[in-house]
């Protein structure tokens, strides 16, 4: 049996400003740091062997606040851009409401929530899935299969991609899924990587 906990980083400055953030390297807000600390409080009874995170500082800071809170800051941390947020291309930095006024609500909804339609010069969720899942299979899943306890701190769309894979969600179902900032989600697996339990903590 093994356990995986995934956490979306705490609120960033551009989350607060309702901007498309994507791969732009934006800091956490004070509220985001508070969310990270609260995530750590929920994980105080858990032990982790290894932590994985993206190459972006909002995920890094969230992870370090969690590890400080649970007093596990000596475990190995593996950073990889494969876990980065989806690249929103030409939309990055734009206010979401203003973008909807310019292009129409329906078009922006398609760019944000469809599985395989990318915004201009950006990635679709399918593109994100196609970099996250090979990395997960090669680097993270073997550790889980060997019984390790793993923590992943990443981003809304990289984690949505992972949830799609783990829970075998359809393209339509994943379009409706939102992952809240700073709320840990637990997966418990048997030795064959079947999910025995999954829930937000």
HELIX and SHEET records of a PDB file:
HELIX    1   1 UNK A   13  UNK A   16  1                                   4    
HELIX    2   2 UNK A   30  UNK A   42  1                                  13    
HELIX    3   3 UNK A   57  UNK A   70  1                                  14    
HELIX    4   4 UNK A   81  UNK A   83  5                                   3    
HELIX    5   5 UNK A   89  UNK A   91  5                                   3    
HELIX    6   6 UNK A   96  UNK A  103  1                                   8    
HELIX    7   7 UNK A  105  UNK A  113  1                                   9    
HELIX    8   8 UNK A  125  UNK A  135  1                                  11    
HELIX    9   9 UNK A  136  UNK A  140  3                                   5    
HELIX   10  10 UNK A  141  UNK A  145  1                                   5    
HELIX   11  11 UNK A  156  UNK A  167  1                                  12    
HELIX   12  12 UNK A  171  UNK A  175  1                                   5    
SHEET    1   A 6 UNK A  76  UNK A  79  0                                        
SHEET    2   A 6 UNK A  50  UNK A  53  1                                        
SHEET    3   A 6 UNK A 149  UNK A 154  1                                        
SHEET    4   A 6 UNK A   2  UNK A   8  1                                        
SHEET    5   A 6 UNK A 185  UNK A 189 -1                                        
SHEET    6   A 6 UNK A 195  UNK A 200 -1                                        
END                                                                             
